[in-house]
Amino acid sequence: MSVQAWTFVMVGISFALYIGVAIWSRASSTGEFYIAGAGVPPVVNGMATAADWMSAASFISMAGLISFMGRDGSVYLMGWTGGYVLLALLLAPYLRKFGKYTVPDFVGDRYYSRTARIVAVICAIFVSFTYVAGQMRGVGIVFSRFLNVDITLGVMIGMGIVFFYAVLGGMKGITYTQVAQYCVLIFAYLVPAIFISLLMTGNIIPQLGFGGELADGSGEFLLDKLNGLSQELGFDAYTDGRKATIDVFFITAALMLGTAGLPHVIVRFYTVPRVSAARSSAGWALLFIAILYTTAPAVAAFARTNLLNTVSDTEYTEVPGWFKNWETTGLIKFDDKNGDGNIQYRGAHSQVENELTIDRDIMVLANPEIAKLPNWVVGLVAAGGLAAALSTAAGLLLVISTSIAHDLLKRELVQDISEKGELIAARIAAGIAVCIAGYFGIDPPGFVGQVVAFAFGLAAASFFPAIIMGIFWKRMNNVGAISGMIVGISFTAGYIIFFKFINPEMNVPAHWLFGISPEGIGTLGMVLNFLVSVPVSLLTAPPPPDVQELVDNIRSPQEAGPPHELSV
């Protein structure tokens, strides 16, 4: 069968599975809609958390960014994995013991303030919409290539699927759907990686093939071959770093600390019955996440090597079919500047002008085709990319709907609303959020990985200080938390908007503040948050005694009560 036929089969089977699970596990109460009734087993929750965590940025974009950035791409590996450990150790158990549905719920009660809750709701919505834009972009890329539709139509198809199982099933439906999506995405990621590792290095384990010798009998190591190819074509050596150390540090820190403040990941730890189960599910999730994250550098190196060998100095009339297929999507562009009919793919250090533009987000998806793997593997990768994007998109949309229906409507505006009314409001909010997310997916502010990095920076600048000090510093009060969140997210968002939208031509190191890129500025925003919130808290009245007692209780080793005691 053709690639398109296999894609229809793989995507059709996986979508039928997701919809079937959503119908089977649909939510019938606010407790099931928001936190799946707090009855999800740790292993299941760990797998669902991994799917929620490994978005289109992890599946589609991360290896693509590493393949073009080389060693500098390690900021994504270090930031996202390190951030998850930080979240699991420092935040998840304490937030679960607090017993609230959402981050704004925690902020509102811990800081005894309606204003704090509303500011947290605004931050959660802002962060989630930024993040979900990257997921919808990933959906559009997959559909545009493998189903031969326009990216806009691809995004709209994805919107329909997400709307169905996120709005119908709530957290309960999303949780069990994400378990299925994890199985699909990890299988889709590993199968081509293993195939290509065998072909290129003779090693069945991609992580070992990444540092191994090529199977062509030359005795040359893969990374040495890739360094040589890169330098011959005018690129920097693949294993050399080009980013300034300060920017590497700030991007890594923003991704780590942003992880700890991402609302859609934190809420997953409310779906288990007890605090000990939250810790256990965090460990399971880290194991499931590591399977993909340790494979990504190998996938990046395989893809880059095959790409350079395939397209450099090739006559345009003789390019393989995968090149033409991706060219129709507009994600590969060849501009024959010298009119000789050959593709000159060159880096900045070459004397020859570059004629090829490649979107980084296609590398993982195109990798099986470049390596000439069977068509069913190509279709499987398409299904995996969709699983990664849709699983995270659903979690983010639930955060948005919960923030509006529970934190804003139920807790602030219409406090006497019935449970049925709140559930209807949550579903309406999710539907509207799907439409807005689709718009951002059609017209995103950057590559999938970049957009997600912006979301992490915004989360680090707004939520991380409020959450960490809310747990570990009793003196932190509402005035300090509100002031810090406003300053942190305003500065970070303003910096990103200035360089990405207002003056994109100035988005170069020479114009960045202290040499910090928009992807890393969230770390500085977080520092400003701390610098504002701590002195403001010390200069204003301390929290009431009952709030200080609440903080002591959060950190005590006793287990939380049974699931039905979770506050609604």
DOKOLKOL-521512 format. One line per field, with one value per residue (C-alpha): residue in one letter; x negated, y, z; residue number from 1. Coordinates in Angstrom, 1 decimal. Layout:
<nodes>
type: (a|...);
c1: (X|...);
c2: (Y|...);
c3: (Z|...);
seq: (NUM|...);
</nodes>
This chain:
<nodes>
type: (m|s|v|q|a|w|t|f|v|m|v|g|i|s|f|a|l|y|i|g|v|a|i|w|s|r|a|s|s|t|g|e|f|y|i|a|g|a|g|v|p|p|v|v|n|g|m|a|t|a|a|d|w|m|s|a|a|s|f|i|s|m|a|g|l|i|s|f|m|g|r|d|g|s|v|y|l|m|g|w|t|g|g|y|v|l|l|a|l|l|l|a|p|y|l|r|k|f|g|k|y|t|v|p|d|f|v|g|d|r|y|y|s|r|t|a|r|i|v|a|v|i|c|a|i|f|v|s|f|t|y|v|a|g|q|m|r|g|v|g|i|v|f|s|r|f|l|n|v|d|i|t|l|g|v|m|i|g|m|g|i|v|f|f|y|a|v|l|g|g|m|k|g|i|t|y|t|q|v|a|q|y|c|v|l|i|f|a|y|l|v|p|a|i|f|i|s|l|l|m|t|g|n|i|i|p|q|l|g|f|g|g|e|l|a|d|g|s|g|e|f|l|l|d|k|l|n|g|l|s|q|e|l|g|f|d|a|y|t|d|g|r|k|a|t|i|d|v|f|f|i|t|a|a|l|m|l|g|t|a|g|l|p|h|v|i|v|r|f|y|t|v|p|r|v|s|a|a|r|s|s|a|g|w|a|l|l|f|i|a|i|l|y|t|t|a|p|a|v|a|a|f|a|r|t|n|l|l|n|t|v|s|d|t|e|y|t|e|v|p|g|w|f|k|n|w|e|t|t|g|l|i|k|f|d|d|k|n|g|d|g|n|i|q|y|r|g|a|h|s|q|v|e|n|e|l|t|i|d|r|d|i|m|v|l|a|n|p|e|i|a|k|l|p|n|w|v|v|g|l|v|a|a|g|g|l|a|a|a|l|s|t|a|a|g|l|l|l|v|i|s|t|s|i|a|h|d|l|l|k|r|e|l|v|q|d|i|s|e|k|g|e|l|i|a|a|r|i|a|a|g|i|a|v|c|i|a|g|y|f|g|i|d|p|p|g|f|v|g|q|v|v|a|f|a|f|g|l|a|a|a|s|f|f|p|a|i|i|m|g|i|f|w|k|r|m|n|n|v|g|a|i|s|g|m|i|v|g|i|s|f|t|a|g|y|i|i|f|f|k|f|i|n|p|e|m|n|v|p|a|h|w|l|f|g|i|s|p|e|g|i|g|t|l|g|m|v|l|n|f|l|v|s|v|p|v|s|l|l|t|a|p|p|p|p|d|v|q|e|l|v|d|n|i|r|s|p|q|e|a|g|p|p|h|e|l|s|v);
c1: (0.0|-1.0|-2.2|1.2|3.1|1.1|1.5|5.3|5.2|2.9|4.5|8.0|7.4|5.8|8.6|11.2|9.4|9.3|13.0|14.0|12.1|13.6|17.1|16.4|14.9|17.0|17.4|20.7|19.8|17.5|15.2|14.7|14.5|11.8|9.7|11.1|12.7|9.3|9.2|6.6|4.0|0.3|-1.0|1.9|1.6|-2.2|-1.5|1.1|-1.2|-4.0|-1.6|-0.4|-4.1|-5.4|-3.7|-4.3|-7.4|-8.8|-7.7|-7.9|-10.1|-12.7|-14.8|-14.3|-15.7|-18.6|-19.3|-19.8|-21.3|-23.6|-24.9|-23.0|-19.8|-20.7|-19.0|-15.6|-16.7|-18.2|-15.4|-12.4|-13.7|-15.3|-12.1|-10.0|-12.3|-11.9|-8.1|-7.9|-10.1|-9.3|-5.7|-3.5|-3.0|-2.4|0.1|1.9|2.1|3.5|6.5|7.5|8.3|6.2|3.2|5.5|7.4|4.2|3.1|6.5|6.8|3.1|3.0|6.6|7.4|9.9|7.5|4.8|7.1|8.1|4.5|3.6|6.5|5.3|1.8|3.0|5.1|2.2|-0.3|2.0|3.0|-0.6|-1.4|1.6|0.7|-2.3|-0.3|2.3|-0.6|-2.0|1.4|1.6|-1.9|-1.1|2.2|0.9|-1.8|-0.4|3.3|2.4|4.5|3.8|2.3|5.4|7.7|5.4|5.7|9.5|9.6|7.5|9.8|12.7|11.1|9.8|13.2|14.9|13.0|11.9|15.3|17.1|14.8|13.2|10.2|11.5|11.9|8.6|6.7|7.6|7.3|3.8|2.8|3.7|1.9|-1.2|-1.3|-0.9|-3.4|-6.2|-5.8|-5.8|-8.9|-10.9|-10.2|-11.8|-14.6|-15.5|-15.2|-17.5|-20.0|-20.3|-20.7|-23.3|-25.3|-24.2|-23.1|-19.5|-19.6|-19.4|-21.0|-24.1|-24.0|-24.2|-27.8|-28.7|-30.6|-28.9|-27.9|-29.6|-32.9|-34.7|-35.4|-34.2|-31.9|-28.5|-29.2|-32.6|-30.9|-28.2|-30.8|-32.7|-29.6|-28.5|-31.8|-32.2|-28.9|-29.7|-27.8|-29.4|-30.6|-27.5|-29.0|-30.2|-28.1|-27.4|-25.1|-26.4|-26.8|-24.5|-21.7|-22.1|-21.8|-18.8|-16.9|-17.6|-16.5|-13.3|-12.4|-13.1|-11.3|-8.5|-7.9|-7.3|-4.6|-2.7|0.9|1.8|-0.9|-0.3|3.4|2.5|1.4|4.9|6.3|4.7|6.3|3.5|0.3|-1.9|-0.2|-1.2|-4.8|-4.6|-2.9|-5.6|-8.3|-6.4|-6.0|-9.7|-10.5|-8.0|-9.3|-12.9|-12.3|-11.6|-14.0|-17.0|-16.2|-15.7|-19.4|-20.0|-17.0|-18.3|-21.8|-20.3|-18.0|-20.7|-23.2|-20.7|-19.5|-22.9|-23.8|-20.5|-20.0|-23.4|-24.6|-21.8|-20.1|-16.6|-15.1|-16.6|-15.5|-13.7|-9.9|-9.9|-11.5|-8.7|-6.0|-7.2|-7.8|-4.1|-3.4|-5.6|-7.8|-10.7|-11.6|-14.2|-15.3|-17.7|-19.6|-22.4|-20.1|-22.2|-19.5|-21.5|-20.5|-23.2|-22.4|-25.0|-25.7|-26.8|-30.5|-30.3|-31.3|-28.3|-24.9|-22.3|-19.3|-17.4|-15.1|-13.9|-11.3|-12.8|-9.4|-9.5|-12.7|-11.1|-8.2|-10.3|-13.0|-11.5|-11.0|-14.5|-15.9|-13.6|-11.8|-8.6|-5.4|-3.7|-6.4|-5.8|-2.1|-2.9|-5.0|-2.2|0.2|-2.4|-2.9|0.9|1.1|-1.6|0.0|3.6|2.8|1.2|3.7|6.5|4.8|4.3|7.8|9.1|6.9|8.5|12.0|11.4|9.9|12.9|15.7|14.4|11.9|13.6|17.3|17.9|15.5|15.9|18.7|21.6|20.9|24.3|24.1|25.2|22.8|24.7|24.4|20.7|20.2|22.0|20.0|16.7|17.7|18.7|15.4|13.5|15.3|14.5|10.9|10.6|11.5|9.0|6.3|7.0|6.5|3.1|2.2|2.9|0.9|-1.7|-4.5|-7.3|-8.4|-6.5|-9.5|-10.0|-6.3|-6.4|-9.6|-7.8|-5.0|-7.5|-9.1|-5.8|-5.0|-8.3|-7.9|-4.4|-3.6|-6.8|-7.7|-4.1|-3.8|-7.3|-7.0|-3.4|-4.6|-7.9|-7.6|-4.8|-5.6|-4.7|-1.4|1.2|-0.2|-3.6|-2.3|0.0|-2.7|-5.3|-3.0|-2.0|-5.6|-7.0|-4.5|-4.2|-8.0|-8.4|-5.4|-6.4|-10.0|-8.7|-6.1|-8.7|-11.2|-8.8|-6.1|-6.9|-10.6|-11.5|-14.4|-16.0|-15.8|-19.5|-22.0|-23.3|-20.0|-19.0|-19.1|-22.3|-22.4|-19.3|-17.0|-13.2|-13.2|-15.2|-13.9|-11.4|-14.2|-14.9|-11.1|-11.1|-14.0|-12.1|-9.1|-11.1|-12.7|-9.3|-7.3|-9.7|-10.3|-6.6|-5.6|-8.1|-6.9|-3.2|-1.0|-1.8|0.7|3.4|2.7|5.0|3.1|-0.2|1.2|2.4|-1.2|-2.5|0.1|-0.8|-4.4|-3.5|-4.1|-0.5|1.5|4.4|7.9|9.9|10.8|14.2|12.6|11.0|12.4|14.8);
c2: (0.0|3.6|5.9|7.7|4.5|3.3|6.7|6.4|2.9|3.8|7.2|5.7|2.8|5.1|7.7|5.0|3.8|7.2|8.0|4.6|5.1|8.6|7.2|4.4|6.8|9.9|12.1|12.3|14.7|17.6|15.4|13.1|16.0|17.8|15.0|11.7|11.1|10.9|7.1|6.5|3.9|5.2|3.2|4.3|7.9|7.7|6.7|9.3|12.0|10.9|11.3|14.7|15.7|14.5|16.9|17.6|19.5|16.3|13.9|16.2|19.2|18.3|15.9|18.3|21.2|19.0|17.9|21.5|22.9|20.0|20.2|23.4|21.4|19.7|22.6|21.0|17.6|19.0|21.5|19.3|16.2|18.1|20.1|17.0|15.7|19.1|18.9|15.3|15.9|19.5|20.2|17.3|15.6|18.8|20.1|16.8|16.9|20.4|18.7|21.2|20.8|23.5|25.8|28.9|27.0|26.6|30.2|31.6|29.6|29.7|33.5|34.0|36.4|36.6|38.9|36.3|33.6|35.8|36.7|33.0|32.2|34.8|33.4|29.8|30.7|32.7|29.9|27.2|29.0|29.6|26.0|24.6|26.7|24.5|21.3|22.4|23.4|19.9|18.4|20.6|19.5|15.8|16.1|18.4|15.9|12.5|13.2|15.7|18.5|22.1|22.9|24.9|22.0|19.7|21.9|22.0|18.2|18.0|20.5|18.3|15.2|17.1|18.7|15.3|13.5|16.5|18.1|14.7|12.9|15.6|14.5|10.9|10.5|12.3|10.1|6.8|8.2|9.4|5.9|4.7|7.7|7.0|3.4|4.7|7.5|5.5|2.6|5.0|6.7|3.6|1.5|3.8|4.6|0.9|0.3|3.2|2.4|-1.1|0.2|2.8|1.3|-2.4|-1.7|-2.5|0.0|3.6|5.1|2.9|3.4|7.1|6.8|3.8|3.0|3.1|-0.2|0.6|-0.9|2.4|2.2|5.8|6.8|8.3|11.6|12.0|11.4|14.0|16.5|16.1|16.4|19.5|21.3|20.4|22.1|25.2|24.4|24.3|21.0|19.1|18.4|22.0|24.5|27.9|29.5|31.8|30.0|32.5|31.8|28.0|28.4|30.7|28.5|25.3|27.0|28.4|25.0|23.3|25.9|26.3|22.5|22.9|25.6|24.0|23.7|20.8|18.6|19.6|18.7|15.1|14.5|15.2|12.2|9.6|8.5|9.4|11.4|8.2|7.4|10.8|10.1|6.7|7.9|10.6|7.9|5.8|8.9|9.6|6.1|6.3|9.8|8.7|6.0|8.8|11.4|9.1|8.1|11.7|12.6|9.4|10.2|13.7|12.5|9.8|12.3|14.9|12.5|11.0|14.5|15.8|12.6|12.8|16.3|18.1|18.8|16.7|17.6|18.9|16.6|13.6|14.2|11.3|11.3|12.3|15.6|16.4|15.3|17.6|20.4|20.5|21.4|24.5|23.1|22.5|25.3|25.1|28.4|27.8|31.0|30.2|28.4|25.3|22.9|21.5|21.9|23.7|23.1|25.2|26.8|30.3|29.4|28.3|30.5|29.1|30.6|28.4|27.4|25.2|26.0|23.2|23.5|21.9|20.4|17.9|16.0|13.3|12.8|12.7|10.6|7.2|8.3|9.7|6.3|4.4|2.5|0.6|2.6|1.2|2.7|6.1|5.8|4.7|7.8|10.0|8.4|8.8|12.5|13.0|11.1|13.3|16.6|15.6|14.2|17.4|19.6|17.9|18.4|22.1|22.6|21.0|23.5|26.4|25.2|24.3|27.7|29.5|27.2|26.3|28.9|32.0|31.1|28.7|30.3|34.0|35.0|32.6|30.8|29.2|27.5|23.8|21.0|20.4|24.0|24.1|21.0|22.6|25.8|23.8|22.0|25.3|26.9|23.9|24.2|27.9|27.2|24.6|27.2|29.8|27.1|26.2|29.8|29.9|26.5|27.9|31.1|30.2|32.5|30.0|26.4|24.0|23.7|27.4|28.1|25.5|27.1|30.4|28.7|27.2|30.6|32.2|29.5|29.9|33.6|33.5|30.3|28.8|31.5|31.6|27.8|27.1|29.9|29.0|25.6|26.3|29.9|30.7|34.4|34.7|36.7|37.6|41.1|39.6|36.7|38.9|41.5|38.9|37.1|40.3|41.6|38.2|37.4|41.0|41.3|37.9|38.3|41.8|40.6|37.7|39.9|42.6|40.3|37.9|40.2|43.9|43.9|40.4|41.8|42.7|39.1|38.5|38.2|41.7|43.2|40.7|41.8|40.4|38.1|36.2|34.9|35.0|31.3|31.8|35.1|33.4|32.7|36.4|37.0|34.4|36.2|39.5|37.7|36.7|40.1|41.7|39.2|38.6|42.3|43.1|40.2|41.3|44.9|44.0|42.1|38.4|35.7|34.9|32.2|29.7|30.1|29.5|26.4|25.3|25.6|23.5|20.9|20.7|19.8|17.3|13.6|12.5|11.3|13.3|12.1|9.9|11.1|12.4|15.0|16.8|20.3|21.2);
c3: (0.0|-0.5|2.3|2.2|2.4|5.4|7.0|6.7|8.2|11.2|11.9|11.5|13.9|16.5|16.3|16.6|19.7|21.2|20.5|21.8|25.1|25.4|25.1|27.6|30.1|29.7|32.7|34.5|37.4|38.0|40.0|37.0|34.6|36.6|38.2|37.0|40.4|42.0|41.4|38.7|39.5|39.7|36.7|34.6|35.7|35.1|31.5|31.0|32.5|30.1|27.1|28.5|29.0|25.6|23.3|19.7|20.8|22.2|19.4|16.4|17.1|19.7|17.6|14.7|16.7|17.9|14.3|13.3|16.5|17.4|20.9|21.6|21.3|24.6|26.4|25.6|26.8|30.1|30.7|30.1|31.9|34.8|35.2|35.5|38.3|40.0|39.7|41.0|44.0|45.1|44.1|43.0|46.4|48.3|45.8|45.8|49.6|49.4|47.7|45.0|41.4|39.8|40.3|40.5|43.2|45.2|44.6|45.6|48.8|49.8|49.3|50.7|47.9|45.0|43.2|43.5|42.1|39.1|38.4|38.5|36.2|33.6|33.8|33.4|30.3|28.8|29.3|28.1|24.9|24.1|24.7|22.8|19.7|19.2|19.5|16.9|14.6|14.9|14.0|11.0|9.8|10.1|8.2|5.5|4.5|5.1|4.2|1.4|2.8|3.5|7.0|7.8|7.0|9.0|12.1|11.7|11.6|14.7|16.4|15.8|17.3|20.4|20.8|20.9|23.5|25.7|25.9|26.3|28.6|30.7|32.8|33.1|29.3|28.7|31.2|29.6|26.1|26.9|28.0|24.5|23.0|24.9|23.6|20.1|20.3|22.0|19.6|16.6|17.9|18.7|15.6|13.0|15.4|15.8|12.1|11.2|13.9|12.5|9.0|9.8|12.7|13.0|16.6|17.6|20.4|19.1|22.2|21.5|17.8|18.4|19.7|17.6|14.4|11.0|9.5|6.1|7.2|7.2|10.9|11.2|14.1|13.3|15.0|13.4|10.0|10.8|11.9|8.7|6.5|8.4|8.1|4.4|3.6|5.7|8.9|12.3|13.6|14.9|18.3|18.8|20.8|19.3|21.9|24.5|27.9|29.6|27.0|27.4|31.1|31.0|28.4|30.4|33.6|32.0|30.7|34.0|36.2|33.7|33.9|37.6|36.9|34.0|35.1|32.8|34.2|37.9|37.7|36.7|40.3|41.6|39.7|42.0|45.4|47.8|48.2|48.1|44.8|43.5|44.2|42.7|39.5|39.2|39.2|36.6|34.4|34.5|33.3|30.5|29.5|29.6|26.9|24.3|25.6|25.6|22.0|20.6|20.2|18.2|16.0|15.5|14.4|12.1|10.4|10.0|8.5|6.1|5.0|4.3|2.3|0.4|-0.8|-0.8|-4.4|-5.9|-9.2|-8.5|-11.1|-9.4|-5.8|-4.1|-3.8|-0.1|-1.0|-3.6|-1.2|1.6|-0.9|-1.7|2.0|1.8|4.6|2.2|-0.3|-3.0|-4.6|-7.5|-7.2|-9.6|-12.1|-12.4|-11.4|-8.4|-4.8|-2.9|0.8|2.6|6.0|6.9|6.7|3.0|0.1|-1.8|-1.3|0.4|-1.8|0.5|3.4|5.7|8.4|11.5|12.5|9.6|10.5|12.7|10.3|7.2|8.8|7.8|4.2|4.0|5.3|2.8|5.5|4.6|4.0|7.1|9.3|7.7|8.5|12.0|12.7|11.4|13.9|16.7|15.9|16.1|19.4|21.0|19.8|20.6|24.1|25.3|23.5|25.4|28.7|28.0|26.9|30.1|32.1|30.2|30.7|34.3|35.0|33.5|34.8|38.3|39.3|37.8|37.5|40.4|42.9|42.0|39.7|40.2|43.4|43.7|40.3|40.3|39.5|36.2|35.3|36.1|33.9|31.0|31.4|31.5|28.2|26.5|27.6|26.2|22.9|22.6|23.7|20.9|18.3|19.6|19.8|16.2|15.1|16.8|15.2|11.8|12.4|15.1|16.3|15.6|15.4|17.6|20.0|20.1|20.9|23.7|25.1|25.3|27.3|29.7|30.2|30.9|33.4|35.1|35.4|36.8|38.7|39.9|42.6|43.8|44.1|45.6|48.2|48.9|50.0|51.7|53.1|55.5|55.4|51.7|51.5|49.0|48.1|47.4|45.3|43.2|42.6|41.7|39.2|37.5|37.2|36.1|33.4|32.1|31.7|30.0|27.7|26.8|25.9|23.8|22.0|21.3|19.6|17.9|16.7|17.0|16.0|14.7|12.7|16.1|17.4|17.4|20.2|19.8|20.8|23.5|27.1|28.6|25.6|26.7|23.9|24.1|24.8|27.9|29.2|31.5|33.9|34.3|34.6|37.4|39.2|38.9|40.4|43.4|43.7|43.9|45.8|48.7|49.8|49.2|51.5|54.2|54.0|54.3|56.8|57.3|56.3|58.8|61.4|59.7|56.4|58.1|59.7|56.3|55.0|57.9|57.2|53.5|54.4|57.1|56.3|57.0|54.0|52.6|53.3|51.0|47.5|48.4|50.7|47.8|47.7|44.9);
seq: (1|2|3|4|5|6|7|8|9|10|11|12|13|14|15|16|17|18|19|20|21|22|23|24|25|26|27|28|29|30|31|32|33|34|35|36|37|38|39|40|41|42|43|44|45|46|47|48|49|50|51|52|53|54|55|56|57|58|59|60|61|62|63|64|65|66|67|68|69|70|71|72|73|74|75|76|77|78|79|80|81|82|83|84|85|86|87|88|89|90|91|92|93|94|95|96|97|98|99|100|101|102|103|104|105|106|107|108|109|110|111|112|113|114|115|116|117|118|119|120|121|122|123|124|125|126|127|128|129|130|131|132|133|134|135|136|137|138|139|140|141|142|143|144|145|146|147|148|149|150|151|152|153|154|155|156|157|158|159|160|161|162|163|164|165|166|167|168|169|170|171|172|173|174|175|176|177|178|179|180|181|182|183|184|185|186|187|188|189|190|191|192|193|194|195|196|197|198|199|200|201|202|203|204|205|206|207|208|209|210|211|212|213|214|215|216|217|218|219|220|221|222|223|224|225|226|227|228|229|230|231|232|233|234|235|236|237|238|239|240|241|242|243|244|245|246|247|248|249|250|251|252|253|254|255|256|257|258|259|260|261|262|263|264|265|266|267|268|269|270|271|272|273|274|275|276|277|278|279|280|281|282|283|284|285|286|287|288|289|290|291|292|293|294|295|296|297|298|299|300|301|302|303|304|305|306|307|308|309|310|311|312|313|314|315|316|317|318|319|320|321|322|323|324|325|326|327|328|329|330|331|332|333|334|335|336|337|338|339|340|341|342|343|344|345|346|347|348|349|350|351|352|353|354|355|356|357|358|359|360|361|362|363|364|365|366|367|368|369|370|371|372|373|374|375|376|377|378|379|380|381|382|383|384|385|386|387|388|389|390|391|392|393|394|395|396|397|398|399|400|401|402|403|404|405|406|407|408|409|410|411|412|413|414|415|416|417|418|419|420|421|422|423|424|425|426|427|428|429|430|431|432|433|434|435|436|437|438|439|440|441|442|443|444|445|446|447|448|449|450|451|452|453|454|455|456|457|458|459|460|461|462|463|464|465|466|467|468|469|470|471|472|473|474|475|476|477|478|479|480|481|482|483|484|485|486|487|488|489|490|491|492|493|494|495|496|497|498|499|500|501|502|503|504|505|506|507|508|509|510|511|512|513|514|515|516|517|518|519|520|521|522|523|524|525|526|527|528|529|530|531|532|533|534|535|536|537|538|539|540|541|542|543|544|545|546|547|548|549|550|551|552|553|554|555|556|557|558|559|560|561|562|563|564|565|566|567|568);
</nodes>
